[in-house]
């Protein structure tokens, strides 16, 4: 049993791993200068440069066994919901990317079978091959027992509101599993001004990219087509909860002047009905408070973002957060148990 420092059971749901095969392909792409991926190139030139720091991260990403469990125990994490690290296979050529997801999902499933009370998983899929991705999601959920999928935002600068990707969304809705929309560097068409000063990275560019993707899904009518589709956003909703009133307000103005089509519901209503958010990487009471007021404790889930963030900091933050124990139970584990049928 984990040596819990606090009384709350903890399920962390944005916890990363990688297979050696995917890591090798990403290294080849970085070595080739990341053609067509200026954001990922900047990642390769700065954040992912070989060194002691990246070595530790790689070791932790590869380990879906005792080393990971030891780290979980040290921070009192009962269970990790594990998924492929960003940008996953989405910068890799489509057919190979698909093969790598099948292999990664099998590997993750083997780790979960070995540690069924400690690990659960989200499937990797290759949006480059939407039909195959939908088939793989179905296999991953129905045969392997994975709990959903994780997609690392844009694929070659394209977003999931594009109808060619809808087979993936249709499969997720039919299987009643969520898609974790995880950040990566901004799409090639908008990344240029983010390349300076480190803005492409997790401090700002990731949230801009992923919040844009989310709003494209809402404004693109995805949830009228798939009303039961559930999207998970990390990082306290990538800033969207802060802007909900303004997004609605300007949407209503744009309808009045004929600049956008009227949807069945307000953007904020789609956000509250179809999205849940996680605490990954955010340890700020005011952000949590705002999210609680806008969304309620049923739509916020705990995530540690292992191995990129301090798990201890995330636990200390939530343990000390100004909210009821009942809400802490929901955020730490109850909502995850419901969402993933754990
Ligand atoms: Ca992450």
py3Dmol code that shows the C-alpha trace and the ligand (Angstrom):
import py3Dmol

protein = """\
ATOM      1  CA  UNK A   1       0.000   0.000   0.000  1.00  0.00           C
ATOM      2  CA  UNK A   2       1.208   3.549  -0.666  1.00  0.00           C
ATOM      3  CA  UNK A   3       2.326   5.525   2.355  1.00  0.00           C
ATOM      4  CA  UNK A   4      -0.286   8.260   2.031  1.00  0.00           C
ATOM      5  CA  UNK A   5       0.641  11.562   3.625  1.00  0.00           C
ATOM      6  CA  UNK A   6      -2.978  12.696   3.636  1.00  0.00           C
ATOM      7  CA  UNK A   7      -6.214  10.833   4.117  1.00  0.00           C
ATOM      8  CA  UNK A   8      -7.443  11.246   0.550  1.00  0.00           C
ATOM      9  CA  UNK A   9      -7.269   8.457  -1.986  1.00  0.00           C
ATOM     10  CA  UNK A  10      -5.501   9.917  -5.030  1.00  0.00           C
ATOM     11  CA  UNK A  11      -5.993   9.036  -8.682  1.00  0.00           C
ATOM     12  CA  UNK A  12      -3.770  11.123 -10.961  1.00  0.00           C
ATOM     13  CA  UNK A  13      -5.005  11.208 -14.541  1.00  0.00           C
ATOM     14  CA  UNK A  14      -2.474  13.048 -16.752  1.00  0.00           C
ATOM     15  CA  UNK A  15       0.535  10.850 -16.157  1.00  0.00           C
ATOM     16  CA  UNK A  16       2.926  10.290 -19.046  1.00  0.00           C
ATOM     17  CA  UNK A  17       4.913   7.386 -20.443  1.00  0.00           C
ATOM     18  CA  UNK A  18       6.698   6.615 -23.694  1.00  0.00           C
ATOM     19  CA  UNK A  19       7.798   3.476 -25.499  1.00  0.00           C
ATOM     20  CA  UNK A  20      11.411   3.183 -26.605  1.00  0.00           C
ATOM     21  CA  UNK A  21      10.151   2.755 -30.178  1.00  0.00           C
ATOM     22  CA  UNK A  22       8.277   6.077 -30.156  1.00  0.00           C
ATOM     23  CA  UNK A  23      11.198   7.803 -28.397  1.00  0.00           C
ATOM     24  CA  UNK A  24      13.536   6.527 -31.131  1.00  0.00           C
ATOM     25  CA  UNK A  25      11.273   7.856 -33.908  1.00  0.00           C
ATOM     26  CA  UNK A  26      10.953  11.255 -32.198  1.00  0.00           C
ATOM     27  CA  UNK A  27      14.760  11.405 -31.876  1.00  0.00           C
ATOM     28  CA  UNK A  28      15.110  10.696 -35.619  1.00  0.00           C
ATOM     29  CA  UNK A  29      12.652  13.490 -36.458  1.00  0.00           C
ATOM     30  CA  UNK A  30      14.500  15.940 -34.195  1.00  0.00           C
ATOM     31  CA  UNK A  31      17.825  14.922 -35.791  1.00  0.00           C
ATOM     32  CA  UNK A  32      16.285  15.604 -39.221  1.00  0.00           C
ATOM     33  CA  UNK A  33      15.297  19.147 -38.146  1.00  0.00           C
ATOM     34  CA  UNK A  34      11.539  18.481 -37.724  1.00  0.00           C
ATOM     35  CA  UNK A  35      10.394  19.437 -41.249  1.00  0.00           C
ATOM     36  CA  UNK A  36       6.982  21.159 -41.145  1.00  0.00           C
ATOM     37  CA  UNK A  37       7.026  21.296 -37.314  1.00  0.00           C
ATOM     38  CA  UNK A  38       8.718  24.545 -36.198  1.00  0.00           C
ATOM     39  CA  UNK A  39       7.250  24.212 -32.702  1.00  0.00           C
ATOM     40  CA  UNK A  40       8.532  20.692 -32.208  1.00  0.00           C
ATOM     41  CA  UNK A  41      11.893  21.750 -33.692  1.00  0.00           C
ATOM     42  CA  UNK A  42      12.165  24.389 -30.966  1.00  0.00           C
ATOM     43  CA  UNK A  43      11.320  21.713 -28.384  1.00  0.00           C
ATOM     44  CA  UNK A  44      14.140  19.587 -29.825  1.00  0.00           C
ATOM     45  CA  UNK A  45      16.615  22.493 -29.884  1.00  0.00           C
ATOM     46  CA  UNK A  46      15.939  23.543 -26.293  1.00  0.00           C
ATOM     47  CA  UNK A  47      13.788  21.469 -23.931  1.00  0.00           C
ATOM     48  CA  UNK A  48      14.540  17.995 -25.300  1.00  0.00           C
ATOM     49  CA  UNK A  49      18.299  18.511 -25.752  1.00  0.00           C
ATOM     50  CA  UNK A  50      20.225  15.486 -24.400  1.00  0.00           C
ATOM     51  CA  UNK A  51      21.521  16.059 -20.862  1.00  0.00           C
ATOM     52  CA  UNK A  52      21.163  14.809 -17.287  1.00  0.00           C
ATOM     53  CA  UNK A  53      17.681  16.377 -16.947  1.00  0.00           C
ATOM     54  CA  UNK A  54      16.240  14.781 -20.081  1.00  0.00           C
ATOM     55  CA  UNK A  55      17.876  11.483 -19.113  1.00  0.00           C
ATOM     56  CA  UNK A  56      16.001  11.358 -15.797  1.00  0.00           C
ATOM     57  CA  UNK A  57      12.733  12.269 -17.520  1.00  0.00           C
ATOM     58  CA  UNK A  58      13.268   9.610 -20.191  1.00  0.00           C
ATOM     59  CA  UNK A  59      13.980   6.955 -17.534  1.00  0.00           C
ATOM     60  CA  UNK A  60      10.789   7.875 -15.705  1.00  0.00           C
ATOM     61  CA  UNK A  61       8.726   7.941 -18.918  1.00  0.00           C
ATOM     62  CA  UNK A  62       9.949   4.497 -20.009  1.00  0.00           C
ATOM     63  CA  UNK A  63       9.358   2.876 -16.614  1.00  0.00           C
ATOM     64  CA  UNK A  64       5.812   1.552 -16.236  1.00  0.00           C
ATOM     65  CA  UNK A  65       6.828  -0.796 -13.451  1.00  0.00           C
ATOM     66  CA  UNK A  66       8.513  -0.676 -10.026  1.00  0.00           C
ATOM     67  CA  UNK A  67      10.313   2.666 -10.427  1.00  0.00           C
ATOM     68  CA  UNK A  68       7.053   4.445 -11.236  1.00  0.00           C
ATOM     69  CA  UNK A  69       5.258   2.766  -8.353  1.00  0.00           C
ATOM     70  CA  UNK A  70       8.054   3.754  -5.974  1.00  0.00           C
ATOM     71  CA  UNK A  71       7.642   7.383  -7.027  1.00  0.00           C
ATOM     72  CA  UNK A  72       3.869   7.132  -6.644  1.00  0.00           C
ATOM     73  CA  UNK A  73       4.276   5.715  -3.152  1.00  0.00           C
ATOM     74  CA  UNK A  74       6.656   8.499  -2.187  1.00  0.00           C
ATOM     75  CA  UNK A  75       3.925  11.080  -2.936  1.00  0.00           C
ATOM     76  CA  UNK A  76       0.950   9.004  -1.812  1.00  0.00           C
ATOM     77  CA  UNK A  77      -0.536   8.467  -5.282  1.00  0.00           C
ATOM     78  CA  UNK A  78      -2.815   5.418  -5.277  1.00  0.00           C
ATOM     79  CA  UNK A  79      -3.361   5.164  -9.015  1.00  0.00           C
ATOM     80  CA  UNK A  80      -2.054   6.722 -12.235  1.00  0.00           C
ATOM     81  CA  UNK A  81      -4.081   6.921 -15.425  1.00  0.00           C
ATOM     82  CA  UNK A  82      -1.175   6.686 -17.866  1.00  0.00           C
ATOM     83  CA  UNK A  83      -0.950   8.052 -21.401  1.00  0.00           C
ATOM     84  CA  UNK A  84       1.630   8.654 -24.131  1.00  0.00           C
ATOM     85  CA  UNK A  85       3.716  11.789 -23.672  1.00  0.00           C
ATOM     86  CA  UNK A  86       3.378  14.841 -25.942  1.00  0.00           C
ATOM     87  CA  UNK A  87       3.565  15.062 -28.969  1.00  0.00           C
ATOM     88  CA  UNK A  88       3.162  11.277 -29.046  1.00  0.00           C
ATOM     89  CA  UNK A  89       2.998   9.854 -32.543  1.00  0.00           C
ATOM     90  CA  UNK A  90       1.447  12.959 -34.092  1.00  0.00           C
ATOM     91  CA  UNK A  91       4.675  14.175 -35.702  1.00  0.00           C
ATOM     92  CA  UNK A  92       5.429  10.726 -37.164  1.00  0.00           C
ATOM     93  CA  UNK A  93       4.451   9.511 -40.654  1.00  0.00           C
ATOM     94  CA  UNK A  94       0.887   8.154 -40.551  1.00  0.00           C
ATOM     95  CA  UNK A  95       1.247   4.411 -41.183  1.00  0.00           C
ATOM     96  CA  UNK A  96       4.225   4.054 -38.874  1.00  0.00           C
ATOM     97  CA  UNK A  97       2.465   6.257 -36.309  1.00  0.00           C
ATOM     98  CA  UNK A  98      -0.509   3.913 -36.324  1.00  0.00           C
ATOM     99  CA  UNK A  99       1.699   0.821 -35.863  1.00  0.00           C
ATOM    100  CA  UNK A 100       3.473   2.532 -32.979  1.00  0.00           C
ATOM    101  CA  UNK A 101       0.172   3.256 -31.227  1.00  0.00           C
ATOM    102  CA  UNK A 102      -0.908  -0.393 -31.466  1.00  0.00           C
ATOM    103  CA  UNK A 103       2.386  -1.463 -29.939  1.00  0.00           C
ATOM    104  CA  UNK A 104       2.264   1.268 -27.260  1.00  0.00           C
ATOM    105  CA  UNK A 105      -1.294   0.335 -26.274  1.00  0.00           C
ATOM    106  CA  UNK A 106      -0.269  -3.326 -25.960  1.00  0.00           C
ATOM    107  CA  UNK A 107       2.741  -2.378 -23.825  1.00  0.00           C
ATOM    108  CA  UNK A 108       0.673  -0.128 -21.581  1.00  0.00           C
ATOM    109  CA  UNK A 109      -1.939  -2.851 -21.189  1.00  0.00           C
ATOM    110  CA  UNK A 110       0.730  -5.360 -20.131  1.00  0.00           C
ATOM    111  CA  UNK A 111       1.910  -2.925 -17.435  1.00  0.00           C
ATOM    112  CA  UNK A 112      -1.670  -2.410 -16.229  1.00  0.00           C
ATOM    113  CA  UNK A 113      -2.272  -6.179 -16.112  1.00  0.00           C
ATOM    114  CA  UNK A 114       0.811  -6.465 -13.911  1.00  0.00           C
ATOM    115  CA  UNK A 115      -0.317  -3.658 -11.583  1.00  0.00           C
ATOM    116  CA  UNK A 116      -4.103  -3.494 -11.956  1.00  0.00           C
ATOM    117  CA  UNK A 117      -4.722  -1.619  -8.713  1.00  0.00           C
ATOM    118  CA  UNK A 118      -2.053   1.016  -9.418  1.00  0.00           C
ATOM    119  CA  UNK A 119      -2.300   1.725 -13.153  1.00  0.00           C
ATOM    120  CA  UNK A 120      -5.046   2.450 -15.674  1.00  0.00           C
ATOM    121  CA  UNK A 121      -4.466   3.870 -19.131  1.00  0.00           C
ATOM    122  CA  UNK A 122      -5.593   6.033 -22.004  1.00  0.00           C
ATOM    123  CA  UNK A 123      -4.963   4.783 -25.542  1.00  0.00           C
ATOM    124  CA  UNK A 124      -2.615   6.394 -28.013  1.00  0.00           C
ATOM    125  CA  UNK A 125      -4.160   6.878 -31.454  1.00  0.00           C
ATOM    126  CA  UNK A 126      -2.765   8.325 -34.689  1.00  0.00           C
ATOM    127  CA  UNK A 127      -5.172  11.008 -35.980  1.00  0.00           C
ATOM    128  CA  UNK A 128      -3.155  10.989 -39.248  1.00  0.00           C
ATOM    129  CA  UNK A 129      -5.163   7.843 -40.074  1.00  0.00           C
ATOM    130  CA  UNK A 130      -8.613   8.676 -38.692  1.00  0.00           C
ATOM    131  CA  UNK A 131     -10.325   5.403 -39.649  1.00  0.00           C
ATOM    132  CA  UNK A 132      -7.496   3.291 -38.237  1.00  0.00           C
ATOM    133  CA  UNK A 133      -7.381   5.497 -35.134  1.00  0.00           C
ATOM    134  CA  UNK A 134     -11.089   4.830 -34.546  1.00  0.00           C
ATOM    135  CA  UNK A 135     -10.553   1.077 -34.953  1.00  0.00           C
ATOM    136  CA  UNK A 136      -7.590   1.185 -32.574  1.00  0.00           C
ATOM    137  CA  UNK A 137      -9.585   3.152 -29.998  1.00  0.00           C
ATOM    138  CA  UNK A 138     -12.318   0.524 -30.179  1.00  0.00           C
ATOM    139  CA  UNK A 139      -9.754  -2.274 -29.733  1.00  0.00           C
ATOM    140  CA  UNK A 140      -8.006  -0.410 -26.916  1.00  0.00           C
ATOM    141  CA  UNK A 141     -11.226   0.086 -24.971  1.00  0.00           C
ATOM    142  CA  UNK A 142     -13.212  -3.063 -25.778  1.00  0.00           C
ATOM    143  CA  UNK A 143     -10.370  -5.608 -25.906  1.00  0.00           C
ATOM    144  CA  UNK A 144      -7.548  -4.090 -23.865  1.00  0.00           C
ATOM    145  CA  UNK A 145      -9.656  -2.317 -21.248  1.00  0.00           C
ATOM    146  CA  UNK A 146      -8.104   1.133 -21.647  1.00  0.00           C
ATOM    147  CA  UNK A 147     -10.275   3.991 -20.428  1.00  0.00           C
ATOM    148  CA  UNK A 148     -10.245   6.498 -23.302  1.00  0.00           C
ATOM    149  CA  UNK A 149      -7.713   8.170 -25.568  1.00  0.00           C
ATOM    150  CA  UNK A 150      -5.241  11.001 -25.319  1.00  0.00           C
ATOM    151  CA  UNK A 151      -4.579  13.241 -28.323  1.00  0.00           C
ATOM    152  CA  UNK A 152      -1.811  15.837 -28.286  1.00  0.00           C
ATOM    153  CA  UNK A 153      -3.705  18.768 -29.803  1.00  0.00           C
ATOM    154  CA  UNK A 154      -3.038  19.586 -33.481  1.00  0.00           C
ATOM    155  CA  UNK A 155      -1.987  17.014 -36.050  1.00  0.00           C
ATOM    156  CA  UNK A 156       0.111  18.649 -38.797  1.00  0.00           C
ATOM    157  CA  UNK A 157      -1.642  21.926 -37.958  1.00  0.00           C
ATOM    158  CA  UNK A 158      -5.124  20.444 -38.225  1.00  0.00           C
ATOM    159  CA  UNK A 159      -7.751  20.208 -35.502  1.00  0.00           C
ATOM    160  CA  UNK A 160     -10.362  17.619 -34.597  1.00  0.00           C
ATOM    161  CA  UNK A 161     -13.251  19.867 -35.691  1.00  0.00           C
ATOM    162  CA  UNK A 162     -12.214  18.928 -39.243  1.00  0.00           C
ATOM    163  CA  UNK A 163     -14.796  16.346 -40.323  1.00  0.00           C
ATOM    164  CA  UNK A 164     -12.120  13.973 -41.550  1.00  0.00           C
ATOM    165  CA  UNK A 165     -11.260  13.318 -37.891  1.00  0.00           C
ATOM    166  CA  UNK A 166     -14.837  12.718 -36.797  1.00  0.00           C
ATOM    167  CA  UNK A 167     -14.596   8.899 -36.949  1.00  0.00           C
ATOM    168  CA  UNK A 168     -12.354   9.173 -33.863  1.00  0.00           C
ATOM    169  CA  UNK A 169     -14.884  11.364 -32.043  1.00  0.00           C
ATOM    170  CA  UNK A 170     -17.735   9.103 -33.104  1.00  0.00           C
ATOM    171  CA  UNK A 171     -15.892   6.058 -31.738  1.00  0.00           C
ATOM    172  CA  UNK A 172     -15.164   7.762 -28.409  1.00  0.00           C
ATOM    173  CA  UNK A 173     -18.796   8.784 -28.012  1.00  0.00           C
ATOM    174  CA  UNK A 174     -20.083   5.315 -28.937  1.00  0.00           C
ATOM    175  CA  UNK A 175     -17.636   3.637 -26.538  1.00  0.00           C
ATOM    176  CA  UNK A 176     -18.588   6.158 -23.809  1.00  0.00           C
ATOM    177  CA  UNK A 177     -14.955   7.071 -23.142  1.00  0.00           C
ATOM    178  CA  UNK A 178     -13.361  10.521 -22.905  1.00  0.00           C
ATOM    179  CA  UNK A 179     -10.604  12.038 -25.018  1.00  0.00           C
ATOM    180  CA  UNK A 180      -7.883  13.848 -23.131  1.00  0.00           C
ATOM    181  CA  UNK A 181      -6.911  16.829 -25.272  1.00  0.00           C
ATOM    182  CA  UNK A 182      -3.328  17.319 -24.188  1.00  0.00           C
ATOM    183  CA  UNK A 183      -1.134  20.287 -25.162  1.00  0.00           C
ATOM    184  CA  UNK A 184       1.783  20.522 -27.520  1.00  0.00           C
ATOM    185  CA  UNK A 185       3.522  23.450 -29.225  1.00  0.00           C
ATOM    186  CA  UNK A 186       1.264  25.757 -31.287  1.00  0.00           C
ATOM    187  CA  UNK A 187       0.372  24.759 -34.847  1.00  0.00           C
ATOM    188  CA  UNK A 188       2.803  25.782 -37.626  1.00  0.00           C
ATOM    189  CA  UNK A 189       0.378  28.483 -38.825  1.00  0.00           C
ATOM    190  CA  UNK A 190       0.542  30.361 -35.502  1.00  0.00           C
ATOM    191  CA  UNK A 191       3.771  29.326 -33.823  1.00  0.00           C
ATOM    192  CA  UNK A 192       6.148  32.005 -35.214  1.00  0.00           C
ATOM    193  CA  UNK A 193       5.655  34.701 -32.538  1.00  0.00           C
ATOM    194  CA  UNK A 194       5.781  31.990 -29.865  1.00  0.00           C
ATOM    195  CA  UNK A 195       9.255  30.837 -30.894  1.00  0.00           C
ATOM    196  CA  UNK A 196      10.947  33.712 -29.024  1.00  0.00           C
ATOM    197  CA  UNK A 197      11.494  33.851 -25.282  1.00  0.00           C
ATOM    198  CA  UNK A 198      10.373  30.255 -24.685  1.00  0.00           C
ATOM    199  CA  UNK A 199       6.706  31.169 -25.279  1.00  0.00           C
ATOM    200  CA  UNK A 200       6.145  28.029 -27.387  1.00  0.00           C
ATOM    201  CA  UNK A 201       6.404  25.935 -24.215  1.00  0.00           C
ATOM    202  CA  UNK A 202       4.157  24.952 -21.312  1.00  0.00           C
ATOM    203  CA  UNK A 203       4.097  28.376 -19.637  1.00  0.00           C
ATOM    204  CA  UNK A 204       1.916  29.891 -22.371  1.00  0.00           C
ATOM    205  CA  UNK A 205       2.023  28.404 -25.909  1.00  0.00           C
ATOM    206  CA  UNK A 206       0.682  25.010 -24.876  1.00  0.00           C
ATOM    207  CA  UNK A 207      -2.404  26.591 -23.300  1.00  0.00           C
ATOM    208  CA  UNK A 208      -3.024  28.909 -26.263  1.00  0.00           C
ATOM    209  CA  UNK A 209      -2.826  25.944 -28.642  1.00  0.00           C
ATOM    210  CA  UNK A 210      -5.055  23.653 -26.603  1.00  0.00           C
ATOM    211  CA  UNK A 211      -7.663  26.270 -25.658  1.00  0.00           C
ATOM    212  CA  UNK A 212      -7.932  27.245 -29.333  1.00  0.00           C
ATOM    213  CA  UNK A 213      -8.417  23.581 -30.202  1.00  0.00           C
ATOM    214  CA  UNK A 214     -11.181  23.294 -27.589  1.00  0.00           C
ATOM    215  CA  UNK A 215     -12.973  26.398 -28.846  1.00  0.00           C
ATOM    216  CA  UNK A 216     -12.726  25.113 -32.421  1.00  0.00           C
ATOM    217  CA  UNK A 217     -14.536  21.962 -31.255  1.00  0.00           C
ATOM    218  CA  UNK A 218     -17.258  24.045 -29.580  1.00  0.00           C
ATOM    219  CA  UNK A 219     -17.709  26.645 -32.323  1.00  0.00           C
ATOM    220  CA  UNK A 220     -17.344  24.011 -35.054  1.00  0.00           C
ATOM    221  CA  UNK A 221     -20.501  22.235 -33.898  1.00  0.00           C
ATOM    222  CA  UNK A 222     -18.734  19.046 -32.796  1.00  0.00           C
ATOM    223  CA  UNK A 223     -20.954  18.693 -29.719  1.00  0.00           C
ATOM    224  CA  UNK A 224     -24.184  19.092 -31.665  1.00  0.00           C
ATOM    225  CA  UNK A 225     -23.017  16.102 -33.712  1.00  0.00           C
ATOM    226  CA  UNK A 226     -21.655  14.204 -30.675  1.00  0.00           C
ATOM    227  CA  UNK A 227     -23.648  15.460 -27.666  1.00  0.00           C
ATOM    228  CA  UNK A 228     -22.289  12.784 -25.308  1.00  0.00           C
ATOM    229  CA  UNK A 229     -18.620  13.250 -26.250  1.00  0.00           C
ATOM    230  CA  UNK A 230     -16.449  14.072 -23.230  1.00  0.00           C
ATOM    231  CA  UNK A 231     -13.188  16.024 -23.532  1.00  0.00           C
ATOM    232  CA  UNK A 232     -10.677  16.330 -20.701  1.00  0.00           C
ATOM    233  CA  UNK A 233      -8.494  19.437 -20.528  1.00  0.00           C
ATOM    234  CA  UNK A 234      -5.483  19.709 -18.262  1.00  0.00           C
ATOM    235  CA  UNK A 235      -3.931  22.742 -16.614  1.00  0.00           C
ATOM    236  CA  UNK A 236      -7.141  23.985 -14.982  1.00  0.00           C
ATOM    237  CA  UNK A 237      -8.933  24.065 -18.336  1.00  0.00           C
ATOM    238  CA  UNK A 238      -6.126  25.801 -20.271  1.00  0.00           C
ATOM    239  CA  UNK A 239      -7.460  29.221 -19.204  1.00  0.00           C
ATOM    240  CA  UNK A 240     -10.962  28.777 -20.641  1.00  0.00           C
ATOM    241  CA  UNK A 241     -12.880  28.911 -17.297  1.00  0.00           C
ATOM    242  CA  UNK A 242     -11.497  32.445 -16.793  1.00  0.00           C
ATOM    243  CA  UNK A 243     -12.985  33.629 -20.116  1.00  0.00           C
ATOM    244  CA  UNK A 244     -16.384  31.884 -20.247  1.00  0.00           C
ATOM    245  CA  UNK A 245     -18.535  34.996 -19.707  1.00  0.00           C
ATOM    246  CA  UNK A 246     -16.620  36.955 -22.348  1.00  0.00           C
ATOM    247  CA  UNK A 247     -16.680  34.088 -24.839  1.00  0.00           C
ATOM    248  CA  UNK A 248     -20.494  33.929 -24.524  1.00  0.00           C
ATOM    249  CA  UNK A 249     -20.881  37.696 -24.621  1.00  0.00           C
ATOM    250  CA  UNK A 250     -18.891  38.160 -27.838  1.00  0.00           C
ATOM    251  CA  UNK A 251     -20.456  35.068 -29.403  1.00  0.00           C
ATOM    252  CA  UNK A 252     -23.905  36.651 -28.900  1.00  0.00           C
ATOM    253  CA  UNK A 253     -22.686  39.897 -30.491  1.00  0.00           C
ATOM    254  CA  UNK A 254     -21.235  37.993 -33.446  1.00  0.00           C
ATOM    255  CA  UNK A 255     -24.593  36.271 -33.986  1.00  0.00           C
ATOM    256  CA  UNK A 256     -26.342  39.659 -33.996  1.00  0.00           C
ATOM    257  CA  UNK A 257     -24.063  41.000 -36.709  1.00  0.00           C
ATOM    258  CA  UNK A 258     -24.179  37.754 -38.678  1.00  0.00           C
ATOM    259  CA  UNK A 259     -20.522  36.906 -38.140  1.00  0.00           C
ATOM    260  CA  UNK A 260     -21.122  33.415 -36.745  1.00  0.00           C
ATOM    261  CA  UNK A 261     -23.835  30.785 -37.004  1.00  0.00           C
ATOM    262  CA  UNK A 262     -26.107  30.405 -34.008  1.00  0.00           C
ATOM    263  CA  UNK A 263     -25.596  27.144 -32.126  1.00  0.00           C
ATOM    264  CA  UNK A 264     -28.108  25.219 -30.027  1.00  0.00           C
ATOM    265  CA  UNK A 265     -26.386  26.266 -26.824  1.00  0.00           C
ATOM    266  CA  UNK A 266     -24.003  28.947 -25.580  1.00  0.00           C
ATOM    267  CA  UNK A 267     -20.272  28.189 -25.824  1.00  0.00           C
ATOM    268  CA  UNK A 268     -20.082  28.088 -22.004  1.00  0.00           C
ATOM    269  CA  UNK A 269     -22.900  25.525 -21.919  1.00  0.00           C
ATOM    270  CA  UNK A 270     -21.027  23.213 -24.276  1.00  0.00           C
ATOM    271  CA  UNK A 271     -17.948  23.709 -22.140  1.00  0.00           C
ATOM    272  CA  UNK A 272     -19.803  22.753 -18.967  1.00  0.00           C
ATOM    273  CA  UNK A 273     -21.652  19.836 -20.570  1.00  0.00           C
ATOM    274  CA  UNK A 274     -18.847  18.284 -22.629  1.00  0.00           C
ATOM    275  CA  UNK A 275     -15.593  19.150 -20.876  1.00  0.00           C
ATOM    276  CA  UNK A 276     -13.989  18.345 -17.572  1.00  0.00           C
ATOM    277  CA  UNK A 277     -10.703  19.837 -16.443  1.00  0.00           C
ATOM    278  CA  UNK A 278      -7.747  18.704 -14.372  1.00  0.00           C
ATOM    279  CA  UNK A 279      -5.428  20.392 -11.920  1.00  0.00           C
ATOM    280  CA  UNK A 280      -2.264  19.278 -13.761  1.00  0.00           C
ATOM    281  CA  UNK A 281       0.574  21.747 -13.357  1.00  0.00           C
ATOM    282  CA  UNK A 282      -1.477  24.392 -11.549  1.00  0.00           C
ATOM    283  CA  UNK A 283      -1.000  25.047  -7.830  1.00  0.00           C
ATOM    284  CA  UNK A 284      -2.804  28.367  -7.516  1.00  0.00           C
ATOM    285  CA  UNK A 285      -5.763  28.710  -5.159  1.00  0.00           C
ATOM    286  CA  UNK A 286      -7.388  31.541  -7.138  1.00  0.00           C
ATOM    287  CA  UNK A 287      -7.421  29.435 -10.339  1.00  0.00           C
ATOM    288  CA  UNK A 288      -8.951  26.512  -8.470  1.00  0.00           C
ATOM    289  CA  UNK A 289     -11.474  28.826  -6.806  1.00  0.00           C
ATOM    290  CA  UNK A 290     -12.548  30.316 -10.135  1.00  0.00           C
ATOM    291  CA  UNK A 291     -12.850  26.856 -11.696  1.00  0.00           C
ATOM    292  CA  UNK A 292     -14.944  25.653  -8.762  1.00  0.00           C
ATOM    293  CA  UNK A 293     -17.267  28.637  -9.116  1.00  0.00           C
ATOM    294  CA  UNK A 294     -17.605  28.305 -12.889  1.00  0.00           C
ATOM    295  CA  UNK A 295     -17.708  24.507 -13.250  1.00  0.00           C
ATOM    296  CA  UNK A 296     -18.306  22.983  -9.826  1.00  0.00           C
ATOM    297  CA  UNK A 297     -16.321  20.251  -8.064  1.00  0.00           C
ATOM    298  CA  UNK A 298     -17.870  17.503 -10.208  1.00  0.00           C
ATOM    299  CA  UNK A 299     -15.973  18.754 -13.284  1.00  0.00           C
ATOM    300  CA  UNK A 300     -12.480  19.053 -11.813  1.00  0.00           C
ATOM    301  CA  UNK A 301     -10.114  16.082 -11.523  1.00  0.00           C
ATOM    302  CA  UNK A 302      -6.711  15.682  -9.954  1.00  0.00           C
ATOM    303  CA  UNK A 303      -3.636  15.201 -12.146  1.00  0.00           C
ATOM    304  CA  UNK A 304       0.032  15.365 -11.210  1.00  0.00           C
ATOM    305  CA  UNK A 305       1.584  15.499 -14.706  1.00  0.00           C
ATOM    306  CA  UNK A 306       4.259  12.957 -13.769  1.00  0.00           C
ATOM    307  CA  UNK A 307       7.168  13.061 -14.534  1.00  0.00           C
ATOM    308  CA  UNK A 308       7.171  16.718 -15.595  1.00  0.00           C
ATOM    309  CA  UNK A 309       5.801  18.447 -12.511  1.00  0.00           C
ATOM    310  CA  UNK A 310       6.397  18.069  -8.796  1.00  0.00           C
ATOM    311  CA  UNK A 311       3.871  15.499  -7.609  1.00  0.00           C
ATOM    312  CA  UNK A 312       4.487  16.527  -3.991  1.00  0.00           C
ATOM    313  CA  UNK A 313       3.674  20.151  -4.800  1.00  0.00           C
ATOM    314  CA  UNK A 314       0.392  19.133  -6.466  1.00  0.00           C
ATOM    315  CA  UNK A 315      -0.605  17.077  -3.415  1.00  0.00           C
ATOM    316  CA  UNK A 316       0.427  19.741  -0.909  1.00  0.00           C
ATOM    317  CA  UNK A 317      -1.542  22.311  -2.914  1.00  0.00           C
ATOM    318  CA  UNK A 318      -4.745  20.299  -3.064  1.00  0.00           C
ATOM    319  CA  UNK A 319      -4.480  19.074   0.541  1.00  0.00           C
ATOM    320  CA  UNK A 320      -4.211  22.684   1.707  1.00  0.00           C
ATOM    321  CA  UNK A 321      -6.731  24.143  -0.781  1.00  0.00           C
ATOM    322  CA  UNK A 322      -9.603  26.161   0.676  1.00  0.00           C
ATOM    323  CA  UNK A 323     -12.498  23.836  -0.115  1.00  0.00           C
ATOM    324  CA  UNK A 324     -14.541  21.152   1.620  1.00  0.00           C
ATOM    325  CA  UNK A 325     -13.197  17.641   2.186  1.00  0.00           C
ATOM    326  CA  UNK A 326     -16.202  16.377   0.227  1.00  0.00           C
ATOM    327  CA  UNK A 327     -15.031  18.342  -2.813  1.00  0.00           C
ATOM    328  CA  UNK A 328     -11.456  17.167  -2.301  1.00  0.00           C
ATOM    329  CA  UNK A 329     -12.662  13.568  -2.387  1.00  0.00           C
ATOM    330  CA  UNK A 330     -14.400  14.286  -5.707  1.00  0.00           C
ATOM    331  CA  UNK A 331     -11.352  15.952  -7.235  1.00  0.00           C
ATOM    332  CA  UNK A 332      -8.772  13.486  -5.921  1.00  0.00           C
ATOM    333  CA  UNK A 333     -10.601  10.308  -6.923  1.00  0.00           C
ATOM    334  CA  UNK A 334     -14.416  10.293  -7.032  1.00  0.00           C
ATOM    335  CA  UNK A 335     -14.785  12.069 -10.369  1.00  0.00           C
ATOM    336  CA  UNK A 336     -12.096   9.872 -11.965  1.00  0.00           C
ATOM    337  CA  UNK A 337     -13.774   6.712 -10.677  1.00  0.00           C
ATOM    338  CA  UNK A 338     -17.013   7.861 -12.298  1.00  0.00           C
ATOM    339  CA  UNK A 339     -15.527   9.175 -15.562  1.00  0.00           C
ATOM    340  CA  UNK A 340     -13.369   6.116 -16.225  1.00  0.00           C
ATOM    341  CA  UNK A 341     -15.557   3.502 -14.479  1.00  0.00           C
ATOM    342  CA  UNK A 342     -12.609   2.542 -12.263  1.00  0.00           C
TER     343      UNK A 342
END
"""
ligand_1 = """\
1
CA
Ca 1.298 16.607 -19.419
"""
view = py3Dmol.view(width=600, height=400)
view.addModel(protein, "pdb")
view.setStyle({"model": 0}, {"cartoon": {"style": "trace"}})
view.addModel(ligand_1, "xyz")
view.setStyle({"model": 1}, {"stick": {}})
view.zoomTo()
view.show()
